[in-house]
Amino acid sequence: MSELIIQRFWEAMGSNDFDFAATRLHPDFEYFMPQTNEYLAGRENFARLNAGFPSEGRWVFSIQSIVSDGNDAVSDVKITDGSMKARAIV
C-alpha cells in the first residue's frame, strides 16, 4: 500500500501542479534537508517552495525505484527541467 501512495505522490508532482501534489502529503508534513539546513512545515509551504523554484521548463519526475515494507517506503527519483538534473531519495 505504501508503494502505491508514493507512486501517486510522484505522479502528482509530475503534473507540475504543486498545490495538487501537496494534497498527497500529511497535513502536518515537515521537510528538512540536512545538506542545506532547510526546514519548512506544512503542505502549503511545500507547494509554494516547489512552485517558486526557478526552472527552464516543466519538471519531469522519473521514478527509478520504490522499496516498501509495510508502512515504510523509500523512493529514488530522477528530476529534470530539461536543463538541470537532480535526484531525490525520499
PDB file with one MODEL, atoms N, CA, C and O in Angstrom:
MODEL        1
ATOM      1  N   MET A   1       0.817  -1.203   0.000  1.00  0.00           N
ATOM      2  CA  MET A   1       0.000   0.000   0.000  1.00  0.00           C
ATOM      3  C   MET A   1       0.861   1.267   0.000  1.00  0.00           C
ATOM      4  O   MET A   1       0.558   2.214  -0.726  1.00  0.00           O
ATOM      5  N   SER A   2       1.928   1.296   0.804  1.00  0.00           N
ATOM      6  CA  SER A   2       2.764   2.490   0.866  1.00  0.00           C
ATOM      7  C   SER A   2       3.432   2.768  -0.480  1.00  0.00           C
ATOM      8  O   SER A   2       3.663   3.926  -0.828  1.00  0.00           O
ATOM      9  N   GLU A   3       3.742   1.719  -1.235  1.00  0.00           N
ATOM     10  CA  GLU A   3       4.355   1.909  -2.551  1.00  0.00           C
ATOM     11  C   GLU A   3       3.401   2.654  -3.483  1.00  0.00           C
ATOM     12  O   GLU A   3       3.825   3.537  -4.229  1.00  0.00           O
ATOM     13  N   LEU A   4       2.136   2.308  -3.444  1.00  0.00           N
ATOM     14  CA  LEU A   4       1.129   2.969  -4.277  1.00  0.00           C
ATOM     15  C   LEU A   4       0.970   4.439  -3.878  1.00  0.00           C
ATOM     16  O   LEU A   4       0.810   5.302  -4.741  1.00  0.00           O
ATOM     17  N   ILE A   5       1.012   4.721  -2.589  1.00  0.00           N
ATOM     18  CA  ILE A   5       0.902   6.101  -2.112  1.00  0.00           C
ATOM     19  C   ILE A   5       2.067   6.937  -2.631  1.00  0.00           C
ATOM     20  O   ILE A   5       1.875   8.057  -3.104  1.00  0.00           O
ATOM     21  N   ILE A   6       3.275   6.386  -2.540  1.00  0.00           N
ATOM     22  CA  ILE A   6       4.464   7.097  -3.019  1.00  0.00           C
ATOM     23  C   ILE A   6       4.394   7.304  -4.532  1.00  0.00           C
ATOM     24  O   ILE A   6       4.715   8.381  -5.035  1.00  0.00           O
ATOM     25  N   GLN A   7       3.979   6.280  -5.240  1.00  0.00           N
ATOM     26  CA  GLN A   7       3.868   6.384  -6.700  1.00  0.00           C
ATOM     27  C   GLN A   7       2.874   7.481  -7.079  1.00  0.00           C
ATOM     28  O   GLN A   7       3.141   8.268  -7.987  1.00  0.00           O
ATOM     29  N   ARG A   8       1.751   7.540  -6.403  1.00  0.00           N
ATOM     30  CA  ARG A   8       0.748   8.568  -6.711  1.00  0.00           C
ATOM     31  C   ARG A   8       1.252   9.971  -6.379  1.00  0.00           C
ATOM     32  O   ARG A   8       0.915  10.933  -7.068  1.00  0.00           O
ATOM     33  N   PHE A   9       2.065  10.088  -5.316  1.00  0.00           N
ATOM     34  CA  PHE A   9       2.641  11.386  -4.987  1.00  0.00           C
ATOM     35  C   PHE A   9       3.524  11.866  -6.136  1.00  0.00           C
ATOM     36  O   PHE A   9       3.397  13.007  -6.581  1.00  0.00           O
ATOM     37  N   TRP A  10       4.429  10.992  -6.623  1.00  0.00           N
ATOM     38  CA  TRP A  10       5.335  11.412  -7.700  1.00  0.00           C
ATOM     39  C   TRP A  10       4.580  11.678  -8.995  1.00  0.00           C
ATOM     40  O   TRP A  10       4.967  12.560  -9.762  1.00  0.00           O
ATOM     41  N   GLU A  11       3.519  10.940  -9.249  1.00  0.00           N
ATOM     42  CA  GLU A  11       2.691  11.231 -10.422  1.00  0.00           C
ATOM     43  C   GLU A  11       2.064  12.613 -10.292  1.00  0.00           C
ATOM     44  O   GLU A  11       1.995  13.358 -11.270  1.00  0.00           O
ATOM     45  N   ALA A  12       1.603  12.963  -9.087  1.00  0.00           N
ATOM     46  CA  ALA A  12       1.038  14.289  -8.851  1.00  0.00           C
ATOM     47  C   ALA A  12       2.104  15.365  -9.026  1.00  0.00           C
ATOM     48  O   ALA A  12       1.819  16.427  -9.581  1.00  0.00           O
ATOM     49  N   MET A  13       3.318  15.112  -8.566  1.00  0.00           N
ATOM     50  CA  MET A  13       4.407  16.074  -8.762  1.00  0.00           C
ATOM     51  C   MET A  13       4.651  16.283 -10.256  1.00  0.00           C
ATOM     52  O   MET A  13       4.947  17.397 -10.687  1.00  0.00           O
ATOM     53  N   GLY A  14       4.530  15.221 -11.044  1.00  0.00           N
ATOM     54  CA  GLY A  14       4.734  15.299 -12.482  1.00  0.00           C
ATOM     55  C   GLY A  14       3.721  16.178 -13.193  1.00  0.00           C
ATOM     56  O   GLY A  14       3.959  16.613 -14.319  1.00  0.00           O
ATOM     57  N   SER A  15       2.589  16.444 -12.543  1.00  0.00           N
ATOM     58  CA  SER A  15       1.592  17.339 -13.137  1.00  0.00           C
ATOM     59  C   SER A  15       2.065  18.790 -13.099  1.00  0.00           C
ATOM     60  O   SER A  15       1.515  19.649 -13.788  1.00  0.00           O
ATOM     61  N   ASN A  16       3.100  19.057 -12.282  1.00  0.00           N
ATOM     62  CA  ASN A  16       3.615  20.409 -12.039  1.00  0.00           C
ATOM     63  C   ASN A  16       2.575  21.306 -11.377  1.00  0.00           C
ATOM     64  O   ASN A  16       2.741  22.525 -11.326  1.00  0.00           O
ATOM     65  N   ASP A  17       1.508  20.702 -10.872  1.00  0.00           N
ATOM     66  CA  ASP A  17       0.510  21.408 -10.058  1.00  0.00           C
ATOM     67  C   ASP A  17       0.867  21.071  -8.616  1.00  0.00           C
ATOM     68  O   ASP A  17       0.379  20.088  -8.057  1.00  0.00           O
ATOM     69  N   PHE A  18       1.725  21.898  -8.021  1.00  0.00           N
ATOM     70  CA  PHE A  18       2.286  21.560  -6.718  1.00  0.00           C
ATOM     71  C   PHE A  18       1.282  21.731  -5.588  1.00  0.00           C
ATOM     72  O   PHE A  18       1.453  21.134  -4.525  1.00  0.00           O
ATOM     73  N   ASP A  19       0.240  22.532  -5.791  1.00  0.00           N
ATOM     74  CA  ASP A  19      -0.842  22.582  -4.806  1.00  0.00           C
ATOM     75  C   ASP A  19      -1.562  21.238  -4.774  1.00  0.00           C
ATOM     76  O   ASP A  19      -1.889  20.727  -3.702  1.00  0.00           O
ATOM     77  N   PHE A  20      -1.804  20.671  -5.947  1.00  0.00           N
ATOM     78  CA  PHE A  20      -2.432  19.350  -6.031  1.00  0.00           C
ATOM     79  C   PHE A  20      -1.523  18.287  -5.416  1.00  0.00           C
ATOM     80  O   PHE A  20      -1.981  17.454  -4.633  1.00  0.00           O
ATOM     81  N   ALA A  21      -0.245  18.315  -5.766  1.00  0.00           N
ATOM     82  CA  ALA A  21       0.700  17.326  -5.234  1.00  0.00           C
ATOM     83  C   ALA A  21       0.771  17.406  -3.716  1.00  0.00           C
ATOM     84  O   ALA A  21       0.889  16.380  -3.047  1.00  0.00           O
ATOM     85  N   ALA A  22       0.700  18.612  -3.168  1.00  0.00           N
ATOM     86  CA  ALA A  22       0.785  18.788  -1.715  1.00  0.00           C
ATOM     87  C   ALA A  22      -0.384  18.138  -0.986  1.00  0.00           C
ATOM     88  O   ALA A  22      -0.269  17.810   0.194  1.00  0.00           O
ATOM     89  N   THR A  23      -1.503  17.948  -1.671  1.00  0.00           N
ATOM     90  CA  THR A  23      -2.644  17.285  -1.023  1.00  0.00           C
ATOM     91  C   THR A  23      -2.338  15.814  -0.753  1.00  0.00           C
ATOM     92  O   THR A  23      -3.054  15.160   0.005  1.00  0.00           O
ATOM     93  N   ARG A  24      -1.285  15.295  -1.366  1.00  0.00           N
ATOM     94  CA  ARG A  24      -0.876  13.908  -1.145  1.00  0.00           C
ATOM     95  C   ARG A  24      -0.022  13.765   0.120  1.00  0.00           C
ATOM     96  O   ARG A  24       0.303  12.652   0.533  1.00  0.00           O
ATOM     97  N   LEU A  25       0.337  14.900   0.731  1.00  0.00           N
ATOM     98  CA  LEU A  25       1.160  14.895   1.938  1.00  0.00           C
ATOM     99  C   LEU A  25       0.277  14.970   3.183  1.00  0.00           C
ATOM    100  O   LEU A  25      -0.860  15.438   3.124  1.00  0.00           O
ATOM    101  N   HIS A  26       0.809  14.511   4.293  1.00  0.00           N
ATOM    102  CA  HIS A  26       0.114  14.604   5.581  1.00  0.00           C
ATOM    103  C   HIS A  26      -0.075  16.078   5.932  1.00  0.00           C
ATOM    104  O   HIS A  26       0.803  16.889   5.641  1.00  0.00           O
ATOM    105  N   PRO A  27      -1.198  16.443   6.549  1.00  0.00           N
ATOM    106  CA  PRO A  27      -1.412  17.847   6.923  1.00  0.00           C
ATOM    107  C   PRO A  27      -0.298  18.426   7.802  1.00  0.00           C
ATOM    108  O   PRO A  27      -0.034  19.627   7.750  1.00  0.00           O
ATOM    109  N   ASP A  28       0.350  17.592   8.601  1.00  0.00           N
ATOM    110  CA  ASP A  28       1.442  18.043   9.470  1.00  0.00           C
ATOM    111  C   ASP A  28       2.812  17.788   8.847  1.00  0.00           C
ATOM    112  O   ASP A  28       3.802  17.631   9.561  1.00  0.00           O
ATOM    113  N   PHE A  29       2.866  17.748   7.530  1.00  0.00           N
ATOM    114  CA  PHE A  29       4.103  17.475   6.808  1.00  0.00           C
ATOM    115  C   PHE A  29       5.226  18.410   7.249  1.00  0.00           C
ATOM    116  O   PHE A  29       5.011  19.608   7.428  1.00  0.00           O
ATOM    117  N   GLU A  30       6.433  17.851   7.425  1.00  0.00           N
ATOM    118  CA  GLU A  30       7.628  18.634   7.715  1.00  0.00           C
ATOM    119  C   GLU A  30       8.720  18.221   6.745  1.00  0.00           C
ATOM    120  O   GLU A  30       8.861  17.045   6.409  1.00  0.00           O
ATOM    121  N   TYR A  31       9.486  19.198   6.304  1.00  0.00           N
ATOM    122  CA  TYR A  31      10.558  18.981   5.329  1.00  0.00           C
ATOM    123  C   TYR A  31      11.858  19.482   5.942  1.00  0.00           C
ATOM    124  O   TYR A  31      11.950  20.628   6.381  1.00  0.00           O
ATOM    125  N   PHE A  32      12.852  18.614   5.965  1.00  0.00           N
ATOM    126  CA  PHE A  32      14.166  19.014   6.460  1.00  0.00           C
ATOM    127  C   PHE A  32      15.224  18.431   5.542  1.00  0.00           C
ATOM    128  O   PHE A  32      15.259  17.223   5.306  1.00  0.00           O
ATOM    129  N   MET A  33      16.093  19.303   5.022  1.00  0.00           N
ATOM    130  CA  MET A  33      17.182  18.854   4.173  1.00  0.00           C
ATOM    131  C   MET A  33      18.485  19.143   4.922  1.00  0.00           C
ATOM    132  O   MET A  33      18.929  20.289   4.986  1.00  0.00           O
ATOM    133  N   PRO A  34      19.095  18.093   5.488  1.00  0.00           N
ATOM    134  CA  PRO A  34      20.291  18.315   6.317  1.00  0.00           C
ATOM    135  C   PRO A  34      21.485  18.896   5.555  1.00  0.00           C
ATOM    136  O   PRO A  34      22.326  19.567   6.154  1.00  0.00           O
ATOM    137  N   GLN A  35      21.573  18.649   4.250  1.00  0.00           N
ATOM    138  CA  GLN A  35      22.702  19.166   3.476  1.00  0.00           C
ATOM    139  C   GLN A  35      22.731  20.694   3.458  1.00  0.00           C
ATOM    140  O   GLN A  35      23.802  21.300   3.465  1.00  0.00           O
ATOM    141  N   THR A  36      21.558  21.308   3.435  1.00  0.00           N
ATOM    142  CA  THR A  36      21.467  22.765   3.317  1.00  0.00           C
ATOM    143  C   THR A  36      20.815  23.421   4.536  1.00  0.00           C
ATOM    144  O   THR A  36      20.682  24.643   4.597  1.00  0.00           O
ATOM    145  N   ASN A  37      20.415  22.602   5.497  1.00  0.00           N
ATOM    146  CA  ASN A  37      19.766  23.093   6.716  1.00  0.00           C
ATOM    147  C   ASN A  37      18.411  23.740   6.435  1.00  0.00           C
ATOM    148  O   ASN A  37      17.951  24.568   7.222  1.00  0.00           O
ATOM    149  N   GLU A  38      17.773  23.379   5.336  1.00  0.00           N
ATOM    150  CA  GLU A  38      16.453  23.920   5.009  1.00  0.00           C
ATOM    151  C   GLU A  38      15.388  23.184   5.804  1.00  0.00           C
ATOM    152  O   GLU A  38      15.445  21.965   5.969  1.00  0.00           O
ATOM    153  N   TYR A  39      14.412  23.944   6.294  1.00  0.00           N
ATOM    154  CA  TYR A  39      13.289  23.361   7.022  1.00  0.00           C
ATOM    155  C   TYR A  39      12.035  24.137   6.663  1.00  0.00           C
ATOM    156  O   TYR A  39      12.056  25.364   6.571  1.00  0.00           O
ATOM    157  N   LEU A  40      10.944  23.414   6.463  1.00  0.00           N
ATOM    158  CA  LEU A  40       9.648  24.051   6.328  1.00  0.00           C
ATOM    159  C   LEU A  40       8.592  23.106   6.852  1.00  0.00           C
ATOM    160  O   LEU A  40       8.797  21.894   6.917  1.00  0.00           O
ATOM    161  N   ALA A  41       7.478  23.667   7.220  1.00  0.00           N
ATOM    162  CA  ALA A  41       6.379  22.879   7.770  1.00  0.00           C
ATOM    163  C   ALA A  41       5.104  23.191   6.999  1.00  0.00           C
ATOM    164  O   ALA A  41       4.840  24.342   6.654  1.00  0.00           O
ATOM    165  N   GLY A  42       4.319  22.156   6.734  1.00  0.00           N
ATOM    166  CA  GLY A  42       3.016  22.322   6.114  1.00  0.00           C
ATOM    167  C   GLY A  42       2.995  22.079   4.626  1.00  0.00           C
ATOM    168  O   GLY A  42       3.959  22.350   3.910  1.00  0.00           O
ATOM    169  N   ARG A  43       1.862  21.559   4.178  1.00  0.00           N
ATOM    170  CA  ARG A  43       1.677  21.257   2.753  1.00  0.00           C
ATOM    171  C   ARG A  43       1.713  22.519   1.894  1.00  0.00           C
ATOM    172  O   ARG A  43       2.274  22.514   0.798  1.00  0.00           O
ATOM    173  N   GLU A  44       1.113  23.599   2.395  1.00  0.00           N
ATOM    174  CA  GLU A  44       1.056  24.827   1.614  1.00  0.00           C
ATOM    175  C   GLU A  44       2.460  25.377   1.362  1.00  0.00           C
ATOM    176  O   GLU A  44       2.756  25.850   0.264  1.00  0.00           O
ATOM    177  N   ASN A  45       3.313  25.315   2.367  1.00  0.00           N
ATOM    178  CA  ASN A  45       4.690  25.795   2.197  1.00  0.00           C
ATOM    179  C   ASN A  45       5.473  24.916   1.228  1.00  0.00           C
ATOM    180  O   ASN A  45       6.310  25.411   0.473  1.00  0.00           O
ATOM    181  N   PHE A  46       5.202  23.610   1.248  1.00  0.00           N
ATOM    182  CA  PHE A  46       5.826  22.695   0.294  1.00  0.00           C
ATOM    183  C   PHE A  46       5.432  23.081  -1.130  1.00  0.00           C
ATOM    184  O   PHE A  46       6.277  23.132  -2.024  1.00  0.00           O
ATOM    185  N   ALA A  47       4.148  23.351  -1.331  1.00  0.00           N
ATOM    186  CA  ALA A  47       3.667  23.731  -2.661  1.00  0.00           C
ATOM    187  C   ALA A  47       4.303  25.040  -3.115  1.00  0.00           C
ATOM    188  O   ALA A  47       4.730  25.157  -4.264  1.00  0.00           O
ATOM    189  N   ARG A  48       4.370  26.029  -2.218  1.00  0.00           N
ATOM    190  CA  ARG A  48       4.966  27.319  -2.548  1.00  0.00           C
ATOM    191  C   ARG A  48       6.440  27.190  -2.905  1.00  0.00           C
ATOM    192  O   ARG A  48       6.914  27.816  -3.853  1.00  0.00           O
ATOM    193  N   LEU A  49       7.162  26.375  -2.142  1.00  0.00           N
ATOM    194  CA  LEU A  49       8.585  26.168  -2.406  1.00  0.00           C
ATOM    195  C   LEU A  49       8.796  25.602  -3.805  1.00  0.00           C
ATOM    196  O   LEU A  49       9.637  26.094  -4.558  1.00  0.00           O
ATOM    197  N   ASN A  50       8.036  24.573  -4.149  1.00  0.00           N
ATOM    198  CA  ASN A  50       8.207  23.936  -5.454  1.00  0.00           C
ATOM    199  C   ASN A  50       7.720  24.815  -6.598  1.00  0.00           C
ATOM    200  O   ASN A  50       8.350  24.850  -7.655  1.00  0.00           O
ATOM    201  N   ALA A  51       6.619  25.519  -6.411  1.00  0.00           N
ATOM    202  CA  ALA A  51       6.103  26.386  -7.468  1.00  0.00           C
ATOM    203  C   ALA A  51       7.037  27.566  -7.722  1.00  0.00           C
ATOM    204  O   ALA A  51       7.114  28.061  -8.847  1.00  0.00           O
ATOM    205  N   GLY A  52       7.745  28.019  -6.694  1.00  0.00           N
ATOM    206  CA  GLY A  52       8.619  29.166  -6.840  1.00  0.00           C
ATOM    207  C   GLY A  52      10.039  28.832  -7.241  1.00  0.00           C
ATOM    208  O   GLY A  52      10.847  29.733  -7.467  1.00  0.00           O
ATOM    209  N   PHE A  53      10.360  27.543  -7.332  1.00  0.00           N
ATOM    210  CA  PHE A  53      11.716  27.145  -7.673  1.00  0.00           C
ATOM    211  C   PHE A  53      11.967  27.443  -9.143  1.00  0.00           C
ATOM    212  O   PHE A  53      11.184  27.013  -9.990  1.00  0.00           O
ATOM    213  N   PRO A  54      13.036  28.168  -9.475  1.00  0.00           N
ATOM    214  CA  PRO A  54      13.286  28.532 -10.880  1.00  0.00           C
ATOM    215  C   PRO A  54      13.529  27.302 -11.754  1.00  0.00           C
ATOM    216  O   PRO A  54      14.186  26.346 -11.343  1.00  0.00           O
ATOM    217  N   SER A  55      12.983  27.352 -12.962  1.00  0.00           N
ATOM    218  CA  SER A  55      13.179  26.231 -13.880  1.00  0.00           C
ATOM    219  C   SER A  55      13.224  26.726 -15.312  1.00  0.00           C
ATOM    220  O   SER A  55      12.777  27.830 -15.622  1.00  0.00           O
ATOM    221  N   GLU A  56      13.771  25.888 -16.178  1.00  0.00           N
ATOM    222  CA  GLU A  56      13.860  26.183 -17.604  1.00  0.00           C
ATOM    223  C   GLU A  56      12.659  25.623 -18.366  1.00  0.00           C
ATOM    224  O   GLU A  56      12.516  25.871 -19.563  1.00  0.00           O
ATOM    225  N   GLY A  57      11.819  24.891 -17.700  1.00  0.00           N
ATOM    226  CA  GLY A  57      10.655  24.270 -18.329  1.00  0.00           C
ATOM    227  C   GLY A  57       9.892  23.454 -17.302  1.00  0.00           C
ATOM    228  O   GLY A  57      10.080  23.620 -16.097  1.00  0.00           O
ATOM    229  N   ARG A  58       9.038  22.582 -17.784  1.00  0.00           N
ATOM    230  CA  ARG A  58       8.270  21.719 -16.880  1.00  0.00           C
ATOM    231  C   ARG A  58       9.198  20.748 -16.170  1.00  0.00           C
ATOM    232  O   ARG A  58      10.175  20.269 -16.746  1.00  0.00           O
ATOM    233  N   TRP A  59       8.884  20.467 -14.920  1.00  0.00           N
ATOM    234  CA  TRP A  59       9.630  19.465 -14.171  1.00  0.00           C
ATOM    235  C   TRP A  59       9.149  18.074 -14.564  1.00  0.00           C
ATOM    236  O   TRP A  59       7.948  17.828 -14.676  1.00  0.00           O
ATOM    237  N   VAL A  60      10.085  17.188 -14.769  1.00  0.00           N
ATOM    238  CA  VAL A  60       9.793  15.792 -15.097  1.00  0.00           C
ATOM    239  C   VAL A  60      10.388  14.934 -13.992  1.00  0.00           C
ATOM    240  O   VAL A  60      11.556  15.090 -13.638  1.00  0.00           O
ATOM    241  N   PHE A  61       9.583  14.030 -13.450  1.00  0.00           N
ATOM    242  CA  PHE A  61       9.988  13.159 -12.355  1.00  0.00           C
ATOM    243  C   PHE A  61       9.938  11.716 -12.863  1.00  0.00           C
ATOM    244  O   PHE A  61       8.883  11.229 -13.267  1.00  0.00           O
ATOM    245  N   SER A  62      11.082  11.044 -12.838  1.00  0.00           N
ATOM    246  CA  SER A  62      11.168   9.661 -13.317  1.00  0.00           C
ATOM    247  C   SER A  62      11.504   8.755 -12.149  1.00  0.00           C
ATOM    248  O   SER A  62      12.614   8.788 -11.618  1.00  0.00           O
ATOM    249  N   ILE A  63      10.538   7.952 -11.759  1.00  0.00           N
ATOM    250  CA  ILE A  63      10.747   7.030 -10.645  1.00  0.00           C
ATOM    251  C   ILE A  63      11.707   5.935 -11.083  1.00  0.00           C
ATOM    252  O   ILE A  63      11.442   5.213 -12.044  1.00  0.00           O
ATOM    253  N   GLN A  64      12.824   5.818 -10.371  1.00  0.00           N
ATOM    254  CA  GLN A  64      13.795   4.771 -10.651  1.00  0.00           C
ATOM    255  C   GLN A  64      13.457   3.506  -9.865  1.00  0.00           C
ATOM    256  O   GLN A  64      13.556   2.392 -10.379  1.00  0.00           O
ATOM    257  N   SER A  65      13.058   3.702  -8.610  1.00  0.00           N
ATOM    258  CA  SER A  65      12.651   2.550  -7.798  1.00  0.00           C
ATOM    259  C   SER A  65      11.883   3.019  -6.575  1.00  0.00           C
ATOM    260  O   SER A  65      12.046   4.142  -6.096  1.00  0.00           O
ATOM    261  N   ILE A  66      11.046   2.126  -6.091  1.00  0.00           N
ATOM    262  CA  ILE A  66      10.350   2.307  -4.817  1.00  0.00           C
ATOM    263  C   ILE A  66      10.518   1.006  -4.058  1.00  0.00           C
ATOM    264  O   ILE A  66      10.196  -0.069  -4.563  1.00  0.00           O
ATOM    265  N   VAL A  67      11.024   1.113  -2.844  1.00  0.00           N
ATOM    266  CA  VAL A  67      11.189  -0.060  -1.984  1.00  0.00           C
ATOM    267  C   VAL A  67      10.271   0.144  -0.793  1.00  0.00           C
ATOM    268  O   VAL A  67      10.331   1.178  -0.128  1.00  0.00           O
ATOM    269  N   SER A  68       9.420  -0.838  -0.521  1.00  0.00           N
ATOM    270  CA  SER A  68       8.489  -0.691   0.594  1.00  0.00           C
ATOM    271  C   SER A  68       8.436  -1.968   1.413  1.00  0.00           C
ATOM    272  O   SER A  68       8.679  -3.072   0.923  1.00  0.00           O
ATOM    273  N   ASP A  69       8.107  -1.767   2.681  1.00  0.00           N
ATOM    274  CA  ASP A  69       7.957  -2.870   3.621  1.00  0.00           C
ATOM    275  C   ASP A  69       6.879  -2.457   4.612  1.00  0.00           C
ATOM    276  O   ASP A  69       7.159  -1.740   5.572  1.00  0.00           O
ATOM    277  N   GLY A  70       5.671  -2.895   4.388  1.00  0.00           N
ATOM    278  CA  GLY A  70       4.586  -2.500   5.273  1.00  0.00           C
ATOM    279  C   GLY A  70       4.231  -1.041   5.095  1.00  0.00           C
ATOM    280  O   GLY A  70       3.836  -0.619   4.008  1.00  0.00           O
ATOM    281  N   ASN A  71       4.371  -0.261   6.171  1.00  0.00           N
ATOM    282  CA  ASN A  71       4.013   1.158   6.134  1.00  0.00           C
ATOM    283  C   ASN A  71       5.172   2.074   5.772  1.00  0.00           C
ATOM    284  O   ASN A  71       4.993   3.291   5.704  1.00  0.00           O
ATOM    285  N   ASP A  72       6.356   1.516   5.537  1.00  0.00           N
ATOM    286  CA  ASP A  72       7.534   2.322   5.217  1.00  0.00           C
ATOM    287  C   ASP A  72       7.886   2.169   3.739  1.00  0.00           C
ATOM    288  O   ASP A  72       7.755   1.088   3.165  1.00  0.00           O
ATOM    289  N   ALA A  73       8.335   3.272   3.134  1.00  0.00           N
ATOM    290  CA  ALA A  73       8.732   3.221   1.731  1.00  0.00           C
ATOM    291  C   ALA A  73       9.813   4.261   1.469  1.00  0.00           C
ATOM    292  O   ALA A  73       9.863   5.305   2.119  1.00  0.00           O
ATOM    293  N   VAL A  74      10.673   3.956   0.507  1.00  0.00           N
ATOM    294  CA  VAL A  74      11.713   4.868   0.055  1.00  0.00           C
ATOM    295  C   VAL A  74      11.667   4.897  -1.465  1.00  0.00           C
ATOM    296  O   VAL A  74      11.544   3.860  -2.117  1.00  0.00           O
ATOM    297  N   SER A  75      11.768   6.111  -2.024  1.00  0.00           N
ATOM    298  CA  SER A  75      11.766   6.230  -3.480  1.00  0.00           C
ATOM    299  C   SER A  75      13.059   6.882  -3.951  1.00  0.00           C
ATOM    300  O   SER A  75      13.655   7.709  -3.262  1.00  0.00           O
ATOM    301  N   ASP A  76      13.466   6.484  -5.138  1.00  0.00           N
ATOM    302  CA  ASP A  76      14.634   7.049  -5.819  1.00  0.00           C
ATOM    303  C   ASP A  76      14.104   7.633  -7.124  1.00  0.00           C
ATOM    304  O   ASP A  76      13.618   6.899  -7.985  1.00  0.00           O
ATOM    305  N   VAL A  77      14.200   8.954  -7.269  1.00  0.00           N
ATOM    306  CA  VAL A  77      13.556   9.640  -8.380  1.00  0.00           C
ATOM    307  C   VAL A  77      14.544  10.594  -9.053  1.00  0.00           C
ATOM    308  O   VAL A  77      15.219  11.376  -8.384  1.00  0.00           O
ATOM    309  N   LYS A  78      14.621  10.519 -10.375  1.00  0.00           N
ATOM    310  CA  LYS A  78      15.400  11.491 -11.147  1.00  0.00           C
ATOM    311  C   LYS A  78      14.474  12.641 -11.516  1.00  0.00           C
ATOM    312  O   LYS A  78      13.310  12.441 -11.863  1.00  0.00           O
ATOM    313  N   ILE A  79      15.026  13.862 -11.432  1.00  0.00           N
ATOM    314  CA  ILE A  79      14.232  15.072 -11.660  1.00  0.00           C
ATOM    315  C   ILE A  79      14.989  15.956 -12.658  1.00  0.00           C
ATOM    316  O   ILE A  79      16.201  16.141 -12.551  1.00  0.00           O
ATOM    317  N   THR A  80      14.247  16.495 -13.628  1.00  0.00           N
ATOM    318  CA  THR A  80      14.881  17.414 -14.573  1.00  0.00           C
ATOM    319  C   THR A  80      13.855  18.422 -15.070  1.00  0.00           C
ATOM    320  O   THR A  80      12.653  18.157 -15.095  1.00  0.00           O
ATOM    321  N   ASP A  81      14.360  19.582 -15.462  1.00  0.00           N
ATOM    322  CA  ASP A  81      13.553  20.583 -16.130  1.00  0.00           C
ATOM    323  C   ASP A  81      14.026  20.756 -17.578  1.00  0.00           C
ATOM    324  O   ASP A  81      13.661  21.716 -18.257  1.00  0.00           O
ATOM    325  N   GLY A  82      14.846  19.802 -18.031  1.00  0.00           N
ATOM    326  CA  GLY A  82      15.420  19.873 -19.361  1.00  0.00           C
ATOM    327  C   GLY A  82      16.822  20.465 -19.353  1.00  0.00           C
ATOM    328  O   GLY A  82      17.603  20.250 -20.280  1.00  0.00           O
ATOM    329  N   SER A  83      17.133  21.204 -18.309  1.00  0.00           N
ATOM    330  CA  SER A  83      18.446  21.816 -18.167  1.00  0.00           C
ATOM    331  C   SER A  83      19.146  21.283 -16.924  1.00  0.00           C
ATOM    332  O   SER A  83      20.245  20.735 -17.011  1.00  0.00           O
ATOM    333  N   MET A  84      18.516  21.441 -15.782  1.00  0.00           N
ATOM    334  CA  MET A  84      19.061  20.963 -14.521  1.00  0.00           C
ATOM    335  C   MET A  84      18.661  19.510 -14.289  1.00  0.00           C
ATOM    336  O   MET A  84      17.564  19.095 -14.663  1.00  0.00           O
ATOM    337  N   LYS A  85      19.543  18.751 -13.679  1.00  0.00           N
ATOM    338  CA  LYS A  85      19.252  17.365 -13.327  1.00  0.00           C
ATOM    339  C   LYS A  85      19.515  17.177 -11.840  1.00  0.00           C
ATOM    340  O   LYS A  85      20.504  17.677 -11.303  1.00  0.00           O
ATOM    341  N   ALA A  86      18.617  16.450 -11.183  1.00  0.00           N
ATOM    342  CA  ALA A  86      18.743  16.199  -9.757  1.00  0.00           C
ATOM    343  C   ALA A  86      18.225  14.802  -9.458  1.00  0.00           C
ATOM    344  O   ALA A  86      17.641  14.134 -10.311  1.00  0.00           O
ATOM    345  N   ARG A  87      18.451  14.390  -8.247  1.00  0.00           N
ATOM    346  CA  ARG A  87      17.994  13.078  -7.799  1.00  0.00           C
ATOM    347  C   ARG A  87      17.446  13.230  -6.385  1.00  0.00           C
ATOM    348  O   ARG A  87      18.081  13.849  -5.531  1.00  0.00           O
ATOM    349  N   ALA A  88      16.275  12.669  -6.140  1.00  0.00           N
ATOM    350  CA  ALA A  88      15.672  12.713  -4.811  1.00  0.00           C
ATOM    351  C   ALA A  88      15.519  11.295  -4.300  1.00  0.00           C
ATOM    352  O   ALA A  88      14.948  10.435  -4.970  1.00  0.00           O
ATOM    353  N   ILE A  89      16.028  11.067  -3.120  1.00  0.00           N
ATOM    354  CA  ILE A  89      15.839   9.778  -2.453  1.00  0.00           C
ATOM    355  C   ILE A  89      15.097  10.080  -1.172  1.00  0.00           C
ATOM    356  O   ILE A  89      15.667  10.602  -0.215  1.00  0.00           O
ATOM    357  N   VAL A  90      13.818   9.747  -1.163  1.00  0.00           N
ATOM    358  CA  VAL A  90      12.954  10.048  -0.013  1.00  0.00           C
ATOM    359  C   VAL A  90      12.044   8.888   0.312  1.00  0.00           C
ATOM    360  O   VAL A  90      11.251   8.970   1.250  1.00  0.00           O
TER     361      VAL A  90
ENDMDL
END
